[in-house]
């Protein structure tokens, strides 16, 4: 590690590393700096970039709001955009960006706040100078305080009519009052102190000095300049940022201690929302950054293959969507959730859905940690990182990397979010052991609760109104007796037969061979990535019934291939009934292959089957296992067509309606 100083301002800094682990196809070069004030910066040089970007994430968020100014972190984020000592005009930053092909944004989270922008590459230096002043000399101009406070208040008013925000407030009400997550954090005129504007401005200045210090900041700069040029510019512009480590988060209580768990919260939405969320608190993600036990659990509980929770619910017609994973993460705890969007039929069987959730979770717990499943997940994560040919936009990249710098070592800042380097079966066992009904927090959201929540005796039955956005909800403890009743209802639904829940089978579609099929070489349009410079495909077969073309890709050098087929059916000439039947046919195939195609999709393969003016079939993804998916797809299309033809012949041969229905029934 070398130590350098610019002669112009004597700002000392060190180069942390030039060896940032990046995907093989990444065209950028990287360097990480540590400035004397504590700020760390990732520099990304891409000589071909038309758009440059920067992002800065500060380790402070809404959980650090003072009790007498709830929403101050969010309000502070707004105020930073409204003028600095060097650029006092409140629109100077935004106007500069918009005049040079750019824009900006920011967001405040529980423990972090991120600011970012993009701009046409040759104007990066000017944008970066204006951006840096946010963190050096914000003015918090008194004349802007009341106006911007009204903007935040309006934002909060809008949120009060959105179910996602209303339900978030109910979740916050379920947390411990001793943890700051319990508090309102958007801010409004009352909580921000509209009757004491001078006092609020003083709190802004104090809060900024306490939290906005170099050691609490991580910066990312993406430009087409060389690393040396980006280095000089970054040190010059961000060297004057106030030094210090900031205040690290520390809380009196966990968000969801044991007394808050083993409960059901019923919520009434404004719109037609039907959902179930089963939540469990887990240790914080930072505890096992390179093992990610929560990702292993999410992979199993969110699986959509045969025998999965999603598969069984889908067969019953009860689920629209199912996801699993961390819903909220703090430095002291994370909340893991299975979120299920229900169909109307599923909403009518909420108790059976809950019984299925707990049965599947118990199945996963009883099976214990499976190293074979971890190895599959490891392979999928490595593939996702190594083959990121479609890079995110520069500002999105900068924002995500600035957050990752807070969590991962500098060398692993890009790979870290994907990394699964450690198999810790004891930790997986520990995490799984906590996924019990007694430690679960269940949220049921349905407009079916509306009538009861508005009844005259609603308060007597436990219905309450959330303080800030006025959502109606009821919180009750649930017992093991209730769980047994849910299980009994589920057994009745299945007629005493097994539910069919099972752990996923090995994924046959995970690619192993990433070699390129195309020989090296080529020139001109052959290797051009420009859409207007494309060489035509080579015809292989040309007959009255079949034409086949092939094109070798020499431009992108990725181990992927695509097969596309158009079948001319003449369905439109046959009338609207034939068109409707063709589209129904596509839907049948897609629904039939749903559990099968899930494994392919997580392994980087996909297909589409649709009918517009012709029947179109396409398969794409990694070369290695693509033929297997194509074979299954074509085979299933043939089987459905044969079955439909046989059913049609049987119906035509039937002499009564009963015989016709029986013929159809025998074929599903």
C-alpha positions in Angstrom: 0.0 0.0 0.0 1.5 3.3 -1.1 0.9 6.7 0.5 0.6 9.7 -1.6 -0.1 13.4 -1.3 -1.3 16.0 -3.8 1.0 19.0 -4.0 -2.0 21.3 -4.5 -3.8 20.7 -1.2 -1.5 18.3 0.7 -4.4 15.9 1.2 -3.0 12.6 2.3 -4.4 9.3 1.2 -3.5 5.7 0.6 -4.2 3.2 -2.2 -6.0 0.3 -0.5 -5.9 -2.0 -3.5 -5.8 -2.1 -7.3 -6.8 -5.8 -7.2 -10.6 -5.6 -7.0 -12.1 -9.0 -8.0 -14.3 -8.3 -11.0 -16.2 -10.4 -13.6 -13.9 -11.6 -16.4 -16.0 -9.6 -19.0 -15.9 -6.4 -16.9 -14.3 -3.7 -19.1 -13.5 -1.4 -16.2 -10.3 -1.1 -14.1 -10.6 -0.5 -10.4 -8.8 1.1 -7.5 -9.8 1.7 -3.9 -8.5 4.8 -2.0 -8.6 5.6 1.7 -8.5 9.4 2.3 -7.0 10.8 5.5 -10.5 12.0 6.7 -11.6 8.3 6.7 -13.6 8.3 3.5 -13.1 5.3 1.3 -13.5 5.6 -2.5 -13.8 3.0 -5.2 -12.7 4.3 -8.6 -13.9 2.7 -11.8 -12.2 3.6 -15.1 -14.0 2.7 -18.3 -12.4 4.5 -21.4 -15.5 3.6 -23.5 -18.1 5.1 -21.2 -20.5 7.7 -22.6 -22.1 8.3 -19.2 -20.2 8.8 -15.9 -21.6 8.5 -12.4 -20.9 8.8 -8.7 -22.6 7.6 -5.5 -21.9 8.2 -1.8 -23.4 6.2 1.0 -23.3 7.5 4.6 -23.7 5.1 7.5 -26.7 6.8 9.1 -30.4 6.5 8.5 -33.8 6.8 9.9 -33.0 4.7 13.0 -30.8 7.6 14.1 -33.6 10.1 14.1 -33.8 12.1 17.4 -36.9 11.4 19.3 -38.0 15.0 19.1 -37.6 15.3 15.3 -38.9 12.0 13.8 -38.1 12.0 10.1 -35.0 14.2 10.4 -32.8 11.8 8.4 -35.2 11.9 5.5 -35.6 15.7 5.8 -31.8 16.1 6.0 -31.5 14.2 2.7 -33.9 16.6 1.0 -32.1 19.7 2.4 -28.6 18.7 1.1 -29.8 19.3 -2.4 -30.7 23.0 -1.7 -27.4 24.8 -1.8 -23.8 24.8 -0.5 -21.3 27.5 0.4 -19.5 27.1 -2.9 -22.7 26.7 -5.0 -25.4 28.6 -3.0 -28.1 28.5 -5.7 -30.5 25.7 -4.7 -30.9 24.5 -8.3 -27.2 24.7 -9.3 -26.6 20.9 -8.9 -29.7 19.7 -10.6 -29.5 22.3 -13.4 -25.9 21.4 -14.2 -26.8 17.7 -14.4 -29.9 18.2 -16.6 -28.0 20.5 -19.0 -25.4 17.8 -19.5 -27.5 14.7 -20.0 -27.7 13.6 -16.4 -29.9 13.4 -13.3 -29.7 12.5 -9.7 -31.5 10.9 -6.8 -31.1 9.9 -3.2 -32.8 7.5 -0.7 -32.8 7.2 3.1 -32.9 3.7 4.6 -32.9 2.5 8.2 -29.1 2.8 8.7 -27.7 4.1 5.5 -28.4 7.1 3.2 -27.3 7.1 -0.5 -26.9 10.0 -2.9 -26.0 9.4 -6.6 -26.0 11.0 -10.0 -25.1 10.3 -13.6 -23.9 12.8 -16.3 -22.4 12.9 -19.8 -18.8 11.7 -19.3 -17.0 14.8 -20.3 -18.8 16.8 -17.6 -18.0 14.5 -14.7 -15.5 16.8 -13.1 -18.0 19.7 -12.7 -20.7 17.4 -11.4 -18.3 15.7 -8.9 -17.3 19.1 -7.6 -20.9 20.2 -7.0 -21.7 16.8 -5.5 -18.8 16.8 -3.1 -19.9 20.1 -1.6 -23.0 18.3 -0.2 -20.7 16.7 2.3 -18.4 19.6 2.9 -20.5 22.8 3.3 -24.3 22.4 3.0 -26.0 25.7 3.9 -29.3 24.4 5.3 -30.6 27.8 4.2 -33.2 29.0 6.7 -35.6 30.2 4.0 -35.7 26.7 2.6 -36.5 24.8 5.8 -40.3 25.5 6.0 -40.8 24.9 2.2 -38.9 21.6 2.1 -40.6 20.5 5.3 -43.9 20.9 3.5 -42.6 18.8 0.6 -41.8 16.0 3.1 -45.2 16.4 4.7 -46.8 16.1 1.3 -44.8 13.0 0.6 -46.0 11.5 3.8 -49.6 12.3 3.0 -49.3 10.5 -0.3 -47.8 7.5 1.4 -50.8 7.4 3.8 -53.0 6.2 0.8 -50.5 3.5 -0.4 -51.0 0.1 1.1 -47.3 -0.8 1.0 -46.5 2.2 3.3 -49.5 1.6 5.5 -48.6 -2.0 6.0 -45.0 -1.0 6.7 -46.3 1.2 9.5 -48.2 -1.8 10.9 -45.0 -3.9 10.8 -43.2 -1.1 12.7 -46.0 -1.1 15.3 -45.3 -4.8 15.8 -41.7 -4.1 16.8 -40.4 -3.4 20.3 -41.0 0.2 21.4 -37.4 0.2 22.8 -36.0 -0.2 19.2 -36.0 2.8 16.9 -37.6 0.8 14.0 -40.8 1.2 16.0 -40.7 4.9 15.4 -42.3 6.9 12.5 -39.5 7.8 10.1 -40.9 9.6 7.1 -41.6 12.9 8.9 -44.4 15.5 8.7 -45.0 19.0 9.8 -45.7 18.0 13.4 -42.8 15.6 13.9 -40.2 17.9 12.2 -41.2 20.9 14.3 -43.0 23.2 12.0 -43.7 25.5 15.0 -40.0 25.8 15.7 -38.2 26.2 12.3 -35.1 27.7 13.9 -34.8 24.8 16.3 -35.2 22.3 13.5 -32.5 24.0 11.5 -30.2 23.9 14.5 -31.0 20.1 14.9 -30.1 19.6 11.2 -26.7 21.3 11.6 -26.0 19.3 14.8 -27.1 16.0 13.3 -25.0 16.6 10.2 -21.9 17.3 12.2 -22.4 14.2 14.3 -23.1 11.8 11.5 -21.7 13.1 8.2 -18.1 12.4 8.8 -15.5 10.9 6.4 -15.2 7.6 8.3 -18.9 7.0 7.9 -18.8 7.5 4.1 -18.1 5.2 1.1 -17.8 6.8 -2.3 -17.9 5.3 -5.8 -16.8 7.3 -9.0 -17.3 5.8 -12.5 -15.7 7.7 -15.4 -13.8 7.3 -18.7 -10.7 9.1 -17.3 -7.7 7.0 -16.2 -7.5 5.8 -12.6 -4.8 8.3 -12.0 -7.0 11.2 -13.2 -10.0 9.9 -11.2 -7.7 9.6 -8.2 -6.5 13.2 -8.4 -10.0 14.5 -8.8 -11.5 12.4 -6.0 -8.8 13.4 -3.5 -9.0 17.1 -4.4 -12.7 17.3 -4.2 -13.5 15.0 -1.2 -10.3 15.6 0.9 -12.0 18.6 2.6 -14.8 16.4 3.9 -15.0 16.5 7.7 -13.0 13.8 9.4 -14.2 11.4 12.1 -15.8 8.0 12.3 -19.4 9.1 12.7 -21.6 7.4 15.3 -22.0 3.6 14.9 -25.5 2.3 15.5 -26.3 0.9 19.0 -29.8 0.0 20.3 -31.3 -0.8 23.7 -33.3 -3.8 22.4 -33.7 -6.1 19.4 -36.4 -5.1 17.0 -38.4 -8.3 17.7 -37.5 -9.8 21.0 -39.3 -13.1 21.9 -42.3 -11.4 23.6 -43.2 -9.8 20.2 -43.3 -13.2 18.4 -45.8 -16.0 18.1 -48.4 -13.5 17.0 -50.9 -13.0 14.1 -51.5 -9.5 12.8 -54.6 -9.0 10.6 -54.4 -5.9 8.4 -57.1 -4.2 6.3 -55.8 -2.7 3.0 -57.4 0.2 1.1 -57.2 -1.7 -2.2 -57.8 -5.3 -3.2 -54.8 -7.0 -1.5 -54.7 -10.6 -0.4 -51.5 -11.8 1.2 -49.8 -13.8 3.9 -46.3 -13.0 5.3 -44.7 -15.4 7.7 -41.7 -13.7 9.3 -38.8 -14.8 11.6 -36.0 -12.6 13.1 -32.5 -13.9 12.3 -29.0 -12.8 13.3 -27.7 -9.9 11.2 -26.4 -10.6 7.8 -23.0 -9.1 8.7 -22.4 -12.0 11.0 -21.8 -14.5 8.2 -21.2 -12.4 5.1 -19.5 -15.1 3.1 -21.7 -18.0 4.2 -25.1 -16.2 3.8 -27.2 -18.9 5.6 -30.3 -16.8 5.0 -29.7 -17.1 1.3 -29.6 -20.9 1.6 -32.9 -20.9 3.5 -34.5 -18.5 1.0 -33.4 -20.7 -1.9 -35.3 -23.6 -0.4 -38.4 -21.8 0.9 -38.8 -19.7 -2.2 -38.3 -22.6 -4.7 -40.9 -23.1 -7.3 -39.9 -26.6 -8.5 -41.9 -29.8 -8.1 -43.0 -30.5 -4.5 -42.2 -26.9 -3.4 -44.5 -24.8 -1.3 -45.2 -22.7 -4.4 -46.0 -25.8 -6.5 -48.5 -27.3 -4.0 -50.2 -23.9 -3.5 -50.3 -23.4 -7.3 -51.9 -26.8 -7.9 -54.6 -25.8 -5.4 -55.1 -22.5 -7.2 -54.3 -20.5 -4.1 -51.2 -18.5 -5.0 -50.4 -15.7 -7.4 -46.8 -15.2 -6.3 -44.4 -16.4 -3.6 -41.1 -15.0 -2.5 -38.7 -15.7 0.4 -35.8 -13.8 1.8 -34.7 -10.9 4.0 -37.3 -8.2 4.1 -35.6 -5.8 6.6 -32.0 -5.8 7.7 -30.3 -3.9 10.5 -26.9 -4.2 12.2 -28.5 -6.1 15.1 -31.0 -8.3 13.4 -32.7 -9.2 10.1 -36.3 -10.1 9.4 -36.7 -13.1 7.1 -40.1 -13.5 5.4 -42.1 -15.8 3.2 -44.4 -13.5 1.3 -47.4 -15.0 -0.5 -49.9 -13.1 -2.7 -53.1 -15.1 -2.7 -55.8 -15.7 -5.2 -59.4 -15.2 -4.0 -59.6 -18.9 -3.4 -56.4 -18.9 -1.5 -57.7 -16.0 0.7 -60.7 -18.2 1.6 -58.3 -20.9 2.8 -55.8 -18.8 4.8 -55.6 -21.3 7.6 -54.7 -24.1 5.3 -52.1 -21.9 3.6 -50.5 -21.3 7.0 -50.6 -25.0 7.8 -48.8 -25.7 4.5 -46.2 -23.0 5.3 -45.3 -24.5 8.6 -45.4 -28.1 7.2 -42.8 -27.1 4.5 -40.6 -25.1 6.9 -40.7 -28.2 9.3 -39.7 -30.4 6.3 -36.7 -28.2 5.6 -35.8 -28.0 9.3 -36.0 -31.8 9.7 -33.9 -32.4 6.6 -31.1 -30.3 8.1 -28.3 -28.6 6.2 -27.8 -30.2 2.8 -24.3 -29.6 1.4 -25.4 -30.7 -2.1 -28.0 -27.9 -2.2 -25.4 -25.4 -1.0 -23.0 -26.5 -3.7 -25.8 -25.9 -6.3 -26.4 -22.5 -4.8 -22.7 -21.7 -4.8 -22.5 -22.6 -8.5 -25.5 -20.4 -9.3 -24.0 -17.4 -7.4 -20.6 -17.9 -9.1 -22.2 -18.0 -12.5 -24.3 -14.9 -11.8 -21.1 -13.0 -10.9 -18.8 -14.3 -13.5 -21.2 -13.8 -16.4 -22.6 -10.4 -15.8 -22.4 -9.4 -19.5 -25.2 -6.9 -19.1 -23.7 -4.4 -16.7 -26.0 -2.2 -14.7 -26.3 1.5 -15.6 -23.3 3.5 -14.2 -25.4 5.3 -11.5 -27.1 2.0 -10.4 -23.7 0.3 -10.3 -22.3 3.2 -8.2 -25.1 3.2 -5.8 -25.0 -0.6 -5.1 -21.2 -0.6 -4.9 -21.2 2.3 -2.4 -23.4 0.2 -0.2 -21.3 -2.9 -0.6 -18.2 -1.0 0.4 -19.7 -0.6 3.9 -20.1 -4.3 4.2 -17.3 -6.1 2.3 -13.5 -5.8 2.2 -12.3 -3.5 -0.6 -11.0 -6.4 -2.7 -14.4 -8.1 -2.5 -16.7 -5.1 -3.0 -18.0 -6.4 -6.4 -18.0 -10.1 -5.7 -19.0 -10.0 -2.0 -22.8 -9.7 -2.6 -22.6 -12.9 -4.7 -19.9 -14.8 -2.6 -20.7 -18.1 -0.9 -17.2 -19.1 0.1 -18.1 -20.8 3.4 -20.2 -23.8 4.1 -21.2 -23.7 7.7 -23.6 -26.5 8.4 -23.7 -25.7 12.1 -24.8 -22.1 11.4 -27.5 -23.3 8.9 -28.7 -25.7 11.6 -28.8 -22.8 14.1 -30.8 -20.6 11.8 -33.2 -23.4 10.8 -33.8 -24.2 14.5 -35.3 -20.7 15.0 -37.9 -21.1 12.2 -40.6 -22.4 14.6 -44.3 -21.3 14.9 -43.5 -20.0 18.4 -41.0 -17.5 16.9 -43.1 -16.5 13.9 -44.8 -13.2 13.3 -47.7 -13.7 10.8 -49.3 -10.9 8.8 -52.6 -11.6 7.1 -53.8 -8.8 4.8 -57.2 -9.0 3.2 -60.2 -6.7 2.5 -62.3 -9.5 4.0 -61.4 -8.1 7.4 -62.8 -4.7 6.5 -66.4 -5.2 7.7 -65.3 -6.6 11.1 -62.8 -3.8 11.6 -65.5 -1.2 11.1 -68.2 -2.8 13.3 -69.4 -1.1 16.4 -67.7 -3.7 18.6 -64.4 -3.6 16.7 -62.4 -2.1 19.5 -63.7 -4.7 21.9 -62.5 -7.4 19.5 -59.0 -6.0 19.5 -59.1 -3.9 16.3 -56.8 -0.8 16.4 -55.9 2.1 14.1 -52.2 2.6 13.4 -51.1 6.0 14.7 -49.6 7.5 11.5 -51.3 6.2 8.4 -54.5 5.0 10.1 -54.5 1.4 8.8 -56.9 -0.9 10.7 -55.2 -3.9 12.3 -55.6 -6.5 15.0 -52.7 -8.3 16.8 -53.3 -11.5 18.6 -51.2 -14.3 20.1 -51.7 -17.7 18.4 -51.5 -21.0 20.1 -50.4 -24.5 19.2 -54.0 -25.5 19.4 -54.8 -23.1 16.5 -52.0 -24.6 14.5 -53.4 -28.1 15.1 -56.8 -26.8 13.8 -55.1 -25.4 10.7 -53.5 -28.8 10.1 -56.8 -30.5 10.5 -58.4 -28.2 7.9 -55.5 -29.0 5.6 -55.9 -32.7 6.0 -59.6 -32.3 5.2 -58.6 -30.5 2.0 -56.3 -33.3 0.9 -58.7 -36.0 2.1 -56.1 -37.4 4.5 -53.6 -37.9 1.7 -50.0 -36.4 1.8 -49.7 -32.8 0.6 -46.9 -33.7 -1.8 -44.4 -31.2 -0.3 -40.8 -32.3 -0.9 -37.3 -30.8 -1.1 -36.1 -29.8 -4.5 -34.5 -32.4 -6.8 -30.9 -31.7 -8.1 -31.0 -28.9 -10.8 -30.1 -30.6 -14.1 -29.7 -27.3 -15.9 -26.8 -25.8 -14.0 -24.1 -25.3 -16.8 -20.6 -26.7 -16.4 -19.1 -26.0 -19.8 -18.6 -22.3 -20.5 -16.3 -22.7 -23.5 -17.0 -20.6 -26.6 -18.3 -22.3 -29.8 -17.1 -19.6 -32.1 -13.5 -19.6 -33.3 -11.4 -16.6 -32.6 -11.0 -13.9 -35.3 -13.3 -11.9 -37.5 -13.4 -8.3 -38.5 -15.6 -5.4 -39.4 -19.4 -6.0 -39.0 -18.6 -9.5 -37.8 -17.3 -8.3 -34.5 -19.3 -5.0 -34.2 -21.7 -4.6 -31.3 -23.6 -1.9 -33.1 -27.2 -2.9 -34.0 -26.9 -1.3 -37.5 -23.8 -3.3 -38.3 -25.0 -6.9 -38.4 -23.9 -9.6 -40.7 -26.8 -11.8 -42.1 -27.3 -15.4 -40.9 -26.3 -18.3 -43.1 -29.1 -20.4 -44.7 -28.8 -24.1 -43.9 -32.1 -25.6 -45.1 -34.5 -24.1 -47.6 -37.6 -26.2 -48.6 -41.3 -25.5 -49.1 -42.0 -26.6 -45.5 -38.9 -25.6 -43.7 -36.2 -22.9 -43.7 -33.3 -22.9 -41.2 -30.7 -20.2 -40.7 -27.6 -20.1 -38.4 -25.5 -17.2 -37.2 -22.3 -17.4 -35.2 -21.7 -14.6 -32.8 -18.2 -13.2 -32.8 -19.0 -9.8 -31.2 -20.0 -10.5 -27.6 -17.9 -13.6 -26.8 -20.3 -15.1 -24.3 -21.2 -18.9 -23.8 -24.8 -18.3 -24.7 -27.0 -19.3 -27.6 -30.5 -18.6 -28.8 -32.9 -20.8 -30.9 -36.0 -19.1 -32.4 -38.7 -20.7 -34.4 -41.8 -19.2 -36.1 -44.5 -21.6 -37.2 -46.9 -20.3 -39.8 -50.3 -21.7 -38.7 -52.9 -19.8 -40.8 -55.0 -19.5 -37.6 -56.1 -16.0 -38.5 -57.6 -17.2 -41.7 -59.6 -19.8 -39.7 -61.3 -17.1 -37.5 -61.2 -15.8 -33.9 -62.0 -19.2 -32.4 -58.8 -20.7 -33.8 -56.7 -17.7 -32.6 -58.2 -18.1 -29.1 -57.5 -21.8 -29.1 -53.8 -21.2 -30.1 -53.4 -18.7 -27.3 -55.0 -21.2 -24.9 -52.7 -23.9 -26.1 -49.7 -21.7 -25.3 -51.0 -21.0 -21.8 -51.5 -24.8 -21.2 -47.9 -25.5 -22.1 -46.5 -22.7 -20.0 -48.5 -23.7 -17.0 -47.6 -27.4 -17.5 -43.9 -26.6 -17.6 -43.9 -24.1 -14.8 -42.2 -26.3 -12.1 -39.8 -27.8 -14.7 -38.8 -24.4 -16.2 -38.1 -22.9 -12.7 -34.8 -24.8 -12.4 -33.8 -23.7 -15.9 -34.6 -20.1 -15.2 -32.4 -19.9 -12.0 -29.6 -21.6 -14.1 -29.7 -18.9 -16.7 -32.0 -20.5 -19.3 -35.4 -19.4 -20.4 -38.0 -20.0 -23.1 -41.1 -18.3 -24.5 -44.1 -19.6 -26.3 -46.6 -17.2 -27.7 -49.1 -16.7 -30.5 -49.7 -13.3 -32.2 -49.9 -13.7 -36.0 -47.8 -16.9 -35.9 -46.7 -19.4 -33.2 -43.3 -18.3 -31.9 -41.0 -20.5 -29.8 -37.7 -19.3 -28.4 -35.1 -20.8 -26.1 -32.1 -18.9 -24.8 -29.3 -19.0 -22.3 -26.0 -20.8 -21.6 -25.0 -23.2 -24.3 -24.2 -26.2 -22.1 -27.7 -27.3 -21.1 -29.9 -25.5 -23.6 -30.5 -28.5 -25.8 -32.0 -30.3 -22.8 -34.6 -27.5 -22.3 -35.4 -27.3 -26.0 -35.9 -31.1 -26.2 -38.3 -31.1 -23.2 -40.2 -28.1 -24.6 -40.7 -29.6 -28.1 -41.5 -33.0 -26.6 -44.2 -31.5 -24.4 -45.7 -29.5 -27.2 -46.0 -32.7 -29.2 -47.6 -34.6 -26.3 -50.2 -31.9 -25.8 -51.0 -31.8 -29.5 -51.4 -35.6 -29.6 -53.6 -35.6 -26.5 -55.8 -32.8 -27.9 -56.1 -34.6 -31.2 -57.1 -37.8 -29.5 -59.6 -36.0 -27.3 -61.1 -34.3 -30.4 -61.6 -37.7 -32.1 -63.1 -39.2 -29.0 -65.6 -36.3 -28.7 -66.6 -36.6 -32.3 -67.2 -40.3 -31.8 -69.3 -39.7 -28.7 -73.1 -40.2 -29.2 -74.1 -38.4 -26.0 -73.0 -35.3 -24.0 -72.1 -37.6 -21.1 -69.8 -39.6 -23.3 -68.1 -36.5 -24.7 -67.5 -35.1 -21.2 -66.1 -38.5 -20.1 -63.7 -38.5 -23.1 -62.5 -35.1 -22.2 -62.2 -36.0 -18.5 -60.0 -39.0 -19.2 -57.5 -36.7 -20.7 -57.5 -34.1 -18.0 
